Amino acid sequence: MATVDLVIPVYNEEHILAESVATLLHYLEGHPEHEWRVVVANNASTDATLEVARRLETETAGKVVALDIGTKGRGIALRVAWLTSPADVVAYMDVDLSTDIAHIPELIDPLANNEVDVAYGTRLDRRSQTKRSFKREFISRSYVFLLRTLAGLKVSDAQCGFKAMRRDAARAVVPLVKDTQWFFDSELLLIAQKNGYRLREIPVRWDEDPDTRVHIIKTASEDLRGIWRLRSKGVPRVSRPPSEAPTSFLDAT
């Protein structure tokens, strides 16, 4: 049995948070093979999101943890939540549950069994099932093409909000990720790949959320700047390669 923290980064999500967490907890109750915790990482929300998260923490007796980041940005939320987590496996998913939660075991089990170091969902594999606009599909595929061509990232989808890492891998790789916004995912995968960590793609069923907070043009511009930064300055190396890393973070203490 592995301990798993599922992080949900949120910004002004009071209208959907309680329902999404309830759906997630109900699903996890049917999977006692791991010890689960849902961490709601609040990114400086201006509505009642934090209050909802704290209420859920109280009502669920520790199954939900409210983490107040105080700053906007998915990247900073994941950095803080993952690096302070005591769990064997750290993961994240979007609050709208766009990725079918039935894929959670496929994401977590290979990490818990030490088969891979990083697992991530892909909406662009031929086996994936997606419902989204042509515009979003075209931009995603164009972005991956640029990542593969300019940065050498060997993945089919870098930005799907469904990723997980073993704790030892997270402690080594996440501190090297400079981006605190949406490029965090791509940079994380690039650093992990460059340093020889074992990556696995999970084809997923994914439905587009019409209420998404993602601003496509702004995000694309930030992503291009991130790619250029890594091309010009190089992908950083971890202080200890995965072949030398302990199988558990506890082994390093």
Helices and strands as residue ranges (DSSP letters): E 3-10, H 17-29, E 35-42, H 49-59, E 64-68, H 74-83, E 89-93, G 101-103, H 104-112, E 118-122, E 129-131, H 134-146, I 147-151, E 162-166, H 167-173, G 174-176, H 184-194, E 199-203, E 205-207, H 216-233, G 242-244, G 249-252
